[in-house]
């Protein structure tokens, strides 16, 4: 049975491009500020939008069996979540 690949949305592609390819970790706060600098982004709560989009991106990368994985750290109180890429 052949699994159909999920297409990435424009926002997922933009955030994926902002992740460091060398496996370095980036916080959700830094990812949000980088995303705002790339292009105009009229959303009410940008950090929440980044979190939701990254959660969907992590699932799609796993489902599509890409050559890499997107990982995230657990929430630690007031500290932002960290995201990074690693080989599959």
C-alpha positions in Angstrom: 0.0 0.0 0.0 1.4 3.4 -1.0 1.0 6.2 1.5 0.0 9.5 0.0 2.4 12.3 1.0 0.9 15.4 2.7 1.8 18.7 1.1 3.3 21.3 3.2 1.5 24.6 3.6 3.2 27.9 2.8 3.7 28.7 6.5 5.2 25.2 7.1 7.6 25.7 4.3 8.7 29.1 5.6 9.2 27.8 9.1 11.1 24.7 7.8 13.4 27.0 5.9 14.1 29.0 9.1 15.2 25.9 11.1 19.0 25.6 11.3 20.1 22.7 9.0 23.0 21.9 11.2 20.9 20.5 14.1 21.2 23.6 16.3 18.3 24.3 18.5 16.1 27.4 18.0 13.5 28.7 20.4 9.9 29.4 19.5 10.5 33.0 20.4 13.5 33.3 18.0 11.6 31.4 15.3 8.7 33.8 15.7 10.9 36.9 15.4 12.7 35.4 12.3 9.4 34.6 10.7 8.2 38.2 11.2 11.3 39.5 9.5 10.9 37.3 6.4 7.6 38.8 5.3 4.5 40.6 6.6 2.6 38.3 8.9 -0.8 39.7 10.1 -1.7 37.2 12.9 -3.1 38.0 16.3 -0.8 35.8 18.4 2.3 34.9 16.3 4.0 32.7 18.9 0.9 30.5 19.2 0.7 30.3 15.4 4.3 29.1 15.2 3.6 26.5 17.9 0.6 25.1 16.1 2.3 25.2 12.7 5.4 23.5 14.0 3.3 20.8 15.6 1.6 20.1 12.3 5.0 20.2 10.5 6.5 17.6 12.9 3.6 15.2 12.1 3.8 15.7 8.3 7.6 15.3 8.2 7.2 11.9 10.0 4.3 10.8 7.8 6.1 11.8 4.6 9.2 9.8 5.7 11.6 12.6 5.0 15.4 12.1 5.3 15.2 14.3 8.5 13.0 14.7 11.5 11.9 17.9 13.2 12.0 17.6 17.0 10.9 19.8 19.9 11.7 20.1 23.5 9.2 19.7 26.3 7.7 22.8 27.9 9.6 24.0 30.9 7.5 26.6 32.6 8.2 30.1 31.4 11.0 29.0 29.0 10.2 28.8 25.3 10.0 25.5 23.5 13.1 24.6 21.3 12.9 23.1 17.8 15.7 21.4 15.8 16.3 19.1 12.8 18.1 15.7 13.0 18.7 12.9 10.5 16.0 10.3 10.3 
